[in-house]
Amino acid sequence: MDTIDLRSDTVTHPVPAMREAMAKAVVGDDVYGEDPTVNELQAYAADLLGKEAALFTLTATQANIIATLTHCARGDELIVGRDNHIFQWEVGGASVLGGVSMNTVPVAFDGTLSLDDIKAAIRFDPSHHPHTALICVENTHGGRGATAVSVDFMDRVGTFAHEHGLKLHVDGARLFNAAAALRVLPREIVKHADSVQICLSKGLCAPMGALLVGSPEFIERAHHIRKLLGGGTRQAGVVAAAGLIALRDLRERLVDDHATARRLAEGLAAIEGITVDPVHARTNMVFFSIPATLDSAAFVDAMKEQNIILMGGPDFRAVTHYWITPERIELVLAAVREYMVRQKHELPGRV
């Protein structure tokens, strides 16, 4: 990538090994379950997360919707953090397509939900209330600075769910970032989950795709829902081949993205006028602000002139990934530093 694109880790391009694997992929018709590369990817993902089965989906959002529609009947309700991706950024898919209502609770600074809040949100009156069927949690939590949510909380919320007759779904779009930050195996984080979604195109460089993992019975029902949503694909092994490279070869290097994010955060914090948001456990995202007195659009344009792509203003999210090297972080810091110094010189008192 020529540009320094900090908007998201979804902007990553496939690495050369992926392109080679995609070109040579052995394929079949996945609707019939006959694509060997897809089957290999599904088996690998299930084993990686300590589950028995997995289903390849087109996107992480599709996987989350499939999970909720599999766990919940029409008219059921799920409990989710009000800053969670499922509630905020997935167009209300579970509600629109499945008639599943979402009961939201606050999200703490560290990405956790209060078990007391969850308990208070559970509905008990079948005559007047929707039936509570599912708890959804997110790890890492994008709405809380891409915080890696602790294994302790994941264990407690899973145990709580099952004690109350509920299922637990984990939106693990960046689960491997959490595993890298917490220094644990991915399966340790989700051992109490009934289903988990993992994304192949966020930080892992695959061009597309996600996986939903769970029990064989759950995946069998999920397969039906995937077909209902138009998610059945044919020779999907071409994409699955990149997913195998992502899971086998690129998970371990996510710690590099966390290191570049820390360097970016530290460097930005040292620049006069820049405010960096603190987070509970930093992974690959940095949230920072420029003074409200500055023109955010002008700042974005100035960075673009330096081949640096940002989005937002005056609050920004910068996401590190495979193509954001330590050298590129230094270029970003130099560009921001120069811009802020120039603004202070040209407009005294505004920075």
N, C-alpha and C positions, 0 to 999 in steps of 0.2 A: 504494500500500500504506500503510495506516494504521500498522501496527506496524513496529518496527525489527527485522526478522527477520534475525539473524546466523547462523542454523544452517547455511545452505548457499546457494550461488548458484542452486540448483534451485528456490527458492521465488519466483523472479521471475515476475511476471505479464506477459502480452503487452502491448507498448506499443500506443498507439492506432493507429499505422500498420499494425501487424500485424492488429489486429481488422478494420480496413477492408479490407485485402488478403484476409483469409480470407473475408470476406463476399462479395467480388467475384471470388473465384478461379474460373478456368475449369477444369473437372474432367473426368475420364474414368475408365475402369476401369484401375487401375494393374497389376492382375494380367495384363492383356493388353498392358501397356506403353502404354496409350492416354491416360494423364492428362498433359496438356501441361504443367501446373505442376510436377508431380513430375519430368518429363523435363527441364524447364528447371533445376530445382534440382540434379538429378544432374549435368547438364552443367556448371553453374556451379561446383559443388564439385570436380569432377574437374579442371577448368582451374585453379582456385584453388590446388590442391595439386600441380599439375604432373603429373597422371596422366591416363589416357585414358578412364576410365569410373568410374561411381559407382552405388551402390545405396542407396535410401532404406530405413531400418529404423525400427522403432518406438522402440527405445531404444539407448543406447550399449552396454549389456550384451548385448543381442541382436546388435549389430554385432560385438562382440568374439567372441562364441560362433560366429557365422557365419564369421568370419575363421579361427578356429582349426580349425573343422571342414572348411573349404575347403582349407586348407593341409595338414592332417594326416589321415592315414588312421586307422581304428580300430587301436589298439595302438601308435600313434606317441607320441612324447614332445615336449613343448615345454620350453624353458628360460626362466624368468621370475624376476624379483626377488621375494623372499619377502614384501616389503611392497607389491608391486604390486596394483592393484585387481583385476586378472584373477584373482589367486590368493586374495586376502583377502576380497573383497566380492561375488563373482559366483556364489556357491553351488556352486562347482566345476563350472560348466556344461559346460565342454569335456570334463571327465572323465565326468560323469554321462551326458551326451547323446551324446558322441562317442567315449568310450573312450580319450581322450587323457590320458596321465599328465603331471603337471607336476613338473619338476625345478627346485627353487628354489635361487637363489644370493643372497648378501647384497647389499643396496643401500647404496651409499655416501651420505655426508652430502649430496652435491650431486645425488643422484638417479641417478647412473650405476651401471653394473655393471662389475666388473673383467673385462676380456677374458680374463685368465688363469683366473678362476673359470668363465667360460662355456666356455672350451676344456676345462677339466678335467671339466665336466659333460657334454660330448658323449659319446654312447655309440657304440662301434665294433663290438662283438661281436654279430653278427646271431643267433647261436645262443642267447645268454643275455640280451641287453639289448633294451629297446624301441628302435626307430629314432628318433634325434633328427631332427626335421624343421623346427623353428621356434624363433626367438628372439622374445620379446615384451618391448618396453620401453614406458615410460610417460612422457609429456611434455605438460603439467607433471606432476611426480610428487607426487601427493596424499599419499603416505605419508612424504614428506620436505618437508613444509611448503609444498606446491604450488610446489616449486622448478622454475624453467625450466632444463631440461637443455640443455647447450651444443650448438651445431651441430657442433663438433669431435667430441664423443662420438658424436652421431648418425651422422656420416660414418664414424667408425671402426667402430662396431658393425655398420653396414650392409655395409661392405667386408669385415669379418671374416666375417659370415654368408655372404656369397656366395662367399668364398674357401674356405669349409668346406662348401659345397653346401647351405646352410640358407636358409630364407626369414626375412624380418624383418617383423613386424607391430608397428605403433605404436598404442598406446592413446592417442589424442590427444583425449580428451574435453575437455581444456582447452588444446588446441594453440594456439589463437589468443591465449590469455594468454601462452604461451611466446613466440610471435612478437612480441607487443607488448613483452614484457620484454627480449627479446634484440635488438629493433629490426631484425628481418629479415623477409623474406616467408615465409609459412607453407611454401611449396614448398621453400625452402632447408633447412628442418629435416628434411623427409621425403624428400629427393631419392633416397636409397638404399633407402627402404622398399618392400617388395613390396605392402603393404596398410596403410591408415591408417583409423582410426575417428575421426570427429569428432562431437561432441554439439551439438545446437542448443538445448538447454534448460539448459545450465550457463553462466550469465553472459550468454547471448545473448538471453534473454527469450522464446524460442519455447516454446509450451506443451508440446511433446513432439517427439521425433524425433531421429534421428542418421543419419549417412551412412557408408558403407564405400566407400573408393576404392581403385583398383588398375588392373591391366591389363584389357582386354576379356575375355580368357580367364578370368581370376580372377573377375571380376564375373559372368560367365555361370554359372560353377559356384556362386558365392555365391547367385545368384538361386534356384537349385535348393534350396540349404540353407535359405534364407529361407522358401520355401514349406513345406519339411519342418517348420520350427519354428512354423508357423502365422502367419508374418509377412506373407503376401500381403494387401494391402489394396485396396479399391476406389477410391472417390473421395477419395484421400488428398491431392489438390491443395489441399484446404481447410487442411490442416496445412502442406503444403509451401510455401504462400504465405507463412506466417509465417517459415518457414526461410529463404526468399529475403531477406526483410527482415533477418533475423538476420545472414546472411553479408554482405550488401551494405552494410548501414547501421550495424550495431552492433559490428562487429569493431574498428573504429578507436577506439571510446570505451573499450575495456577498460583503457587506460592510466589512465583516471579511477579505475577500481576499484583499481588498484595504488596510486595516490596516496592514496586514502582508507585503504587498508590500512596504508600507511606511517605516516600520521598517527595511526591507531588504535594501532599498535605503539609509536610514540614516546610517545604520551600515556599509554598503560597502563604503560609502563616507568618513567614518572616518578611513578607512584602508589606510595606506600610499601606493601609487602606483595605487590604484583603482580610476577610473574616472566614475562617474555616470552621465548619460545624464539627463538634466532637462526636464520636460514635463509641458505642460500647465495645465493639471488636471489629476493627477495620478489615475489610476484604479488598475489593477492587473498585470501590467508588469513593469519590471525594466530593463533598458538597461545600461550596464556597460562595461568598457574596462579594460584590463590589459595592462601593457607596451608592446609595440611592440618588445622590446628586449627580452621578455620572450617567451618561447616555448608554444604556445597555446595548442597544443596537449598534452604536458606534464601536463599542468594545468588541462585540462579536465580529463586526466587519474588519476591525484592525487585526484581530487574531486570524481571520480568514486570509488576509493579505500575507500573513506569515505561514500560510498553509496549515493552520490550526483550526479545527472545526469544533465549535462549542454551540450549545443550545441552551436558551433560558435567558434570565436576566430580571432583576439584579442578582437573583439566586441561580446558581449553576450547579449542574451535576457533571463531573468529569469521571469517565469510566476507563480504567486501564484494561488492556487485553494483550493478546499475542503480539500485535503489531506496534504496541507502545513500549519501546525499549528504554532503558535508562538514559541513553543519549537523547532520545526524543523528549523525555521529561525535562532535561536540562534546557532544551530549546524552548519548551513551553514556558518554563520559569523565567528564562531570559526575556521572552517576548512580553509576558505579563509585567515583569519588573520594569522594563523599558517603557511600557505604556503608562503605568501608574506614575512613574517619575515624570514623564512628559506631561501628564495631566496636572500634576502638582505644580510644575514649573509654569505651565500656560494659564492655569486657573488656580492661583493660590487660595488656600483655605477650603478647597472643595474636596480634598482627599485627606 
